[in-house]
Amino acid sequence: MISDPLTLELGETRESAAVLGFESHGFYGAAYAFNGDVDEQGDDNEIKCYGFNGGYAFEKDDFSLDLGAGWINSIAAADNLADMLPGEIEDYVGGWTTHAFINWRNFSLIGEYLAAADDFAAGEMDWKNGGAEPEAWNLEAACTFEVAGHETVFALAWQGTDEALALELPEDRYLGCLSVGLIDGLTFSLEYAHDEDYSKSDGGTGDHADTVTAQLSLEF
């Protein structure tokens, strides 16, 4: 896809961090720590955010897979959440994620899930009559083939969120994308996305939106 998945929009955390990791016989893992932008009430501005991730990756002939999971002690450190939360919150809310990537010959399947481990306090990130416990997921399937000698990729995706109304993310998103390699390093992509907002009973608009995006990318 051209656009970022909703899992990334919810959980992407871009901070300078200290990281310690390993990789051996397909298994990998890392632990990290950093100073987040959102602190617990009464805490000093110092390194108190940390987490870890791990998984297993395998590749042989025309088959490969990557299975992994991760946990962070404060999902409020994610860029999108930090922008809308107050500088201090009542308690850190942990977050966790898991992913699976499978590739077999010309077919690929991606699955991602990311969620807060608990509710935020009411007034920090609201959902109906209390605090929100946001989550997001992404399912994507792609097929690679040739058209008139040009490598072509066709992909479909279904993405969604729950209790993420305060972050202005859609409840459901459906996408289709076609990418064609024109010459070596030059690719043209066309993406269609259909977004559905939360219903009026959930505090949303109940509306939907359609977006078409074209991209010409050059790698060098």
Secondary structure, DSSP 8 states (H G I E B T S, - for coil): --S--HHHHHH------EEEEEEETTEEEEEEEE--S-EETT--SS--EEEEEEEEEEEETTEEEEEEEEEES-GGGSHHHHHHS-SEESS---EEEEEEEEEETTEEEEEEEEEESS---TTTSEETTEE---EEEEEEEEEEEEETTEEEEEEEEEEEEES-GGGT--SEEEEEEEEEEEETTEEEEEEEEEEE---GGGTS---EEEEEEEEEEE--
